[in-house]
Amino acid sequence: MDFEFKGKYIIKGKIVCETGLHIGMVTEGFEIGGVDNPVIRDPLTELPYIPGSSLKGKLRHLLEWSLGKVEWNKKQEGYTAHFCGECDACKIFGPAPSELDETEVRMKAGPTRLTVRDAFPTPETVKEWESWLGERTYTELKTENAIDRVTSEANPRTMERVPKGSEFAFEMIFDVYHEEDEKRLKSLFVAMSLLENSALGGSGTRGHGKVKFTDLKVEFRPVDFYKTGRGAREVALPNPCSVQEVVAHFEEIDWRM
C-alpha cells in the first residue's frame, strides 16, 4: 500500500469524571502517613493529569476486543491481541514494542495514525478543587476494605482519586496517510464510545474511572495548512454532540479532506 501524508484531524474536548478517577504512579515505597496508592501528578504543579499513554492504551484495548483481535495466549497464560497490520486497531494505534520486529506486518499497517496528548485539568476544575477541598488540595482519599473470604477479616486500603465532576482538556491528532483513513476515523470514536461504558484507570470494577467525552470539536488541517497557514476547516458535528451521535451519524458528516 502506498502512503502519502494528506493532513491531520485535530480532535479536542473535555473528559468529565462521572466517578472518582485513579490513574496511579510508580512509587518506591511511601512516606509514613502517606498514601499507598497515589495518583500521577505533574511534578511542577502537583496537579493530577491523565497520561496520553493511559488513554491511548485503553482505547486500543477496547477497540481490539470489539474487532475480535484478542485471543488466549497459552505461552503467556493470558489474553493478548495479535498485531496483523491490516485491521483498524493496527493502523490507528500502531504496533506494540514487542511487535516492532515484524517488518512485513508493519509495512502493511503503515505509519501510526493516532497521537494522544496528556490531558490536564481545566482552570475551572482547579478552582473548584481548591474551593471544595482546600488550597493546593486536588484529590480525595477513598478507603476500601478487602475482605478475607475465609476469616472475614477486613484489610483496609486507601486509594487517592480525582473527585467526581473534574474535567480534563484532551487533544488527539489523527494523521491521514491514505484515502481509507477518513473511514478509519470512525473506529476511534467507536473506541471512545466503548470507554464511556467501561472505565479509565485503576479499580474500574469497583466503581472508579467512569468518564464521558464532552464539548467535542474536530478540525481538519490539510498538508497545505502546514506550508501556508491556510486551508484548515472545522468539521460540523451533530447537535447535540456526543461520541455516540458521531458514530451514529458518521456517514452523514462532511469529513472531506
C-alpha positions as CSV (number, residue, x, y, z in Angstrom):
1,M,0.0,0.0,0.0
2,D,1.3,3.5,-0.9
3,F,1.2,6.1,1.8
4,E,1.2,9.9,1.4
5,F,0.7,12.4,4.1
6,K,-2.6,14.3,3.4
7,G,-3.3,16.1,6.7
8,K,-4.5,15.8,10.2
9,Y,-7.7,15.7,12.1
10,I,-7.4,17.6,15.4
11,I,-9.9,16.3,17.9
12,K,-10.4,18.2,21.1
13,G,-12.8,18.3,24.0
14,K,-13.2,17.5,27.7
15,I,-13.0,14.3,29.7
16,V,-15.5,14.6,32.5
17,C,-15.1,12.3,35.6
18,E,-18.5,10.8,36.4
19,T,-17.0,8.9,39.3
20,G,-13.7,9.3,41.1
21,L,-10.7,8.6,38.9
22,H,-7.5,6.9,39.9
23,I,-4.5,6.7,37.5
24,G,-1.6,5.6,39.6
25,M,2.1,6.5,39.6
26,V,5.0,4.2,40.2
27,T,6.3,4.6,43.8
28,E,9.4,3.3,45.6
29,G,7.9,2.8,49.0
30,F,5.9,5.6,50.6
31,E,6.3,8.1,53.4
32,I,5.0,7.4,56.9
33,G,1.5,8.9,56.9
34,G,1.5,9.0,53.1
35,V,-0.9,7.4,50.6
36,D,0.0,4.0,49.4
37,N,-2.0,4.4,46.1
38,P,-1.3,7.9,44.9
39,V,-2.4,9.3,41.6
40,I,0.0,10.5,39.0
41,R,0.8,14.3,39.1
42,D,2.6,16.9,37.2
43,P,5.9,17.3,39.1
44,L,6.0,21.1,38.7
45,T,2.4,22.0,39.6
46,E,1.4,18.8,41.6
47,L,-1.8,18.8,39.6
48,P,-3.2,15.3,38.7
49,Y,-3.4,14.6,35.0
50,I,-4.4,11.9,32.6
51,P,-1.3,10.5,30.7
52,G,-1.8,10.2,27.0
53,S,-0.4,6.7,27.2
54,S,-3.1,5.6,29.7
55,L,-5.9,7.0,27.5
56,K,-4.4,5.6,24.2
57,G,-3.8,2.2,25.7
58,K,-7.3,1.8,27.0
59,L,-8.8,3.0,23.7
60,R,-6.7,0.5,21.8
61,H,-7.6,-2.3,24.2
62,L,-11.3,-1.7,23.8
63,L,-11.1,-1.5,20.0
64,E,-9.1,-4.7,19.8
65,W,-11.8,-6.6,21.8
66,S,-14.6,-5.1,19.7
67,L,-12.8,-6.3,16.5
68,G,-12.3,-9.8,17.8
69,K,-8.5,-9.4,17.8
70,V,-7.9,-10.6,21.4
71,E,-7.1,-14.3,22.0
72,W,-5.9,-16.6,24.8
73,N,-2.1,-16.9,24.6
74,K,-1.1,-20.2,26.1
75,K,2.6,-19.3,26.2
76,Q,1.9,-16.1,28.2
77,E,-1.1,-17.6,30.0
78,G,-3.2,-14.5,29.3
79,Y,-5.2,-12.7,26.7
80,T,-3.2,-10.9,24.1
81,A,-4.0,-9.0,20.9
82,H,-2.5,-10.2,17.6
83,F,-0.8,-7.5,15.5
84,C,-2.0,-8.3,12.0
85,G,-1.1,-4.9,10.4
86,E,-4.5,-4.9,8.5
87,C,-7.2,-4.1,11.0
88,D,-8.2,-0.6,12.1
89,A,-6.6,-1.1,15.6
90,C,-3.2,-1.9,14.0
91,K,-3.4,1.0,11.5
92,I,-4.6,3.6,14.0
93,F,-2.6,2.7,17.1
94,G,0.5,1.1,15.6
95,P,2.5,-1.9,16.8
96,A,3.3,-2.6,20.5
97,P,7.0,-2.6,21.4
98,S,7.1,-6.4,21.3
99,E,5.9,-6.4,17.7
100,L,8.4,-4.0,16.2
101,D,10.5,-6.7,14.6
102,E,7.6,-7.8,12.3
103,T,8.7,-5.7,9.4
104,E,6.3,-7.0,6.8
105,V,3.3,-6.5,9.0
106,R,4.5,-3.0,10.0
107,M,4.7,-2.2,6.3
108,K,1.1,-3.2,5.8
109,A,0.0,-1.1,8.7
110,G,2.0,1.9,7.7
111,P,2.6,4.9,10.0
112,T,0.8,5.1,13.3
113,R,-2.2,7.4,12.8
114,L,-3.1,8.4,16.4
115,T,-1.2,10.7,18.8
116,V,-2.8,11.3,22.2
117,R,-1.6,14.2,24.3
118,D,-1.6,14.2,28.1
119,A,-4.9,15.7,29.4
120,F,-4.6,18.3,32.1
121,P,-7.3,19.7,34.3
122,T,-9.2,22.8,33.1
123,P,-8.7,26.1,35.0
124,E,-12.3,25.9,36.2
125,T,-11.7,22.4,37.7
126,V,-8.6,23.6,39.5
127,K,-10.5,26.5,41.1
128,E,-13.3,24.1,42.1
129,W,-10.8,21.7,43.7
130,E,-9.3,24.4,45.8
131,S,-12.7,25.7,46.7
132,W,-14.1,22.3,47.7
133,L,-11.0,20.6,49.1
134,G,-8.7,23.4,50.2
135,E,-5.8,25.3,48.7
136,R,-3.4,23.0,46.7
137,T,-5.6,20.0,47.6
138,Y,-6.7,18.4,44.4
139,T,-7.8,14.8,45.3
140,E,-9.9,12.8,47.7
141,L,-8.9,9.7,49.7
142,K,-11.2,6.7,49.4
143,T,-10.8,3.9,51.9
144,E,-11.8,0.4,50.8
145,N,-11.8,-3.0,52.6
146,A,-10.6,-6.2,51.1
147,I,-12.5,-9.0,53.0
148,D,-10.8,-12.3,53.6
149,R,-13.3,-14.9,52.3
150,V,-12.3,-17.5,55.0
151,T,-11.8,-15.4,58.1
152,S,-13.9,-12.4,57.1
153,E,-11.1,-10.2,58.3
154,A,-11.1,-6.7,56.8
155,N,-7.9,-5.4,55.2
156,P,-8.4,-1.6,54.7
157,R,-6.5,0.1,51.8
158,T,-6.5,3.8,50.9
159,M,-6.9,5.0,47.3
160,E,-6.2,8.5,46.1
161,R,-8.7,9.7,43.5
162,V,-9.5,12.7,41.4
163,P,-13.1,13.6,42.6
164,K,-16.3,13.2,40.6
165,G,-17.1,16.2,38.4
166,S,-13.5,17.0,37.5
167,E,-12.8,18.0,33.9
168,F,-9.7,17.4,31.8
169,A,-8.9,19.0,28.4
170,F,-7.9,16.4,25.9
171,E,-6.4,16.5,22.4
172,M,-5.9,13.7,19.9
173,I,-4.3,14.0,16.5
174,F,-5.3,11.6,13.7
175,D,-2.9,11.6,10.8
176,V,-4.2,10.8,7.3
177,Y,-1.9,8.8,5.0
178,H,-4.4,7.0,2.8
179,E,-7.9,7.8,1.5
180,E,-9.3,5.0,3.6
181,D,-8.1,6.7,6.8
182,E,-11.1,9.0,6.7
183,K,-13.3,5.9,7.2
184,R,-11.0,4.5,9.9
185,L,-11.6,7.6,12.0
186,K,-15.0,6.1,12.9
187,S,-13.2,3.3,14.8
188,L,-11.6,5.9,17.1
189,F,-15.0,7.3,18.0
190,V,-16.2,3.7,18.5
191,A,-13.4,3.2,21.0
192,M,-14.3,6.4,22.7
193,S,-17.9,5.3,23.0
194,L,-16.8,1.9,24.4
195,L,-14.7,3.7,27.0
196,E,-17.7,5.7,28.3
197,N,-19.2,2.3,29.2
198,S,-16.0,0.9,30.6
199,A,-13.5,2.5,33.0
200,L,-10.3,4.6,32.7
201,G,-7.5,4.0,35.2
202,G,-7.4,1.5,38.1
203,S,-10.1,-0.2,40.0
204,G,-12.8,0.2,37.4
205,T,-14.8,-2.8,38.5
206,R,-15.0,-1.3,42.0
207,G,-16.6,1.9,40.7
208,H,-13.7,4.1,39.8
209,G,-13.0,5.7,36.4
210,K,-16.3,6.3,34.7
211,V,-15.7,9.1,32.2
212,K,-17.6,10.9,29.5
213,F,-16.3,12.9,26.5
214,T,-17.9,16.3,26.1
215,D,-17.5,19.6,24.1
216,L,-16.2,17.7,21.1
217,K,-14.6,19.7,18.3
218,V,-12.8,18.4,15.2
219,E,-10.7,20.4,12.7
220,F,-9.1,19.1,9.6
221,R,-5.8,20.6,8.6
222,P,-4.6,19.6,5.1
223,V,-0.9,19.3,4.3
224,D,-1.0,22.8,2.7
225,F,-2.0,24.3,6.0
226,Y,1.5,23.4,7.4
227,K,3.0,25.1,4.3
228,T,0.9,28.2,4.0
229,G,-1.1,28.5,7.3
230,R,-4.3,28.3,5.3
231,G,-6.9,25.7,4.5
232,A,-7.9,24.4,7.9
233,R,-11.7,23.8,8.4
234,E,-13.9,22.9,11.3
235,V,-15.9,19.7,10.8
236,A,-19.6,20.2,11.5
237,L,-20.6,17.6,14.2
238,P,-24.2,16.6,15.2
239,N,-26.0,18.8,17.6
240,P,-26.3,17.8,20.4
241,C,-22.9,16.2,20.1
242,S,-21.7,13.1,21.8
243,V,-19.4,10.3,20.7
244,Q,-22.4,8.1,20.3
245,E,-24.0,10.7,18.0
246,V,-20.8,11.0,16.0
247,V,-20.8,7.2,15.5
248,A,-24.5,7.0,14.6
249,H,-24.2,9.8,12.0
250,F,-20.6,9.3,10.9
251,E,-21.5,8.7,7.2
252,E,-23.6,11.9,7.1
253,I,-20.8,14.1,8.5
254,D,-18.7,16.0,5.9
255,W,-15.2,14.7,6.7
256,R,-13.8,15.5,3.3
257,M,-10.1,16.2,3.2
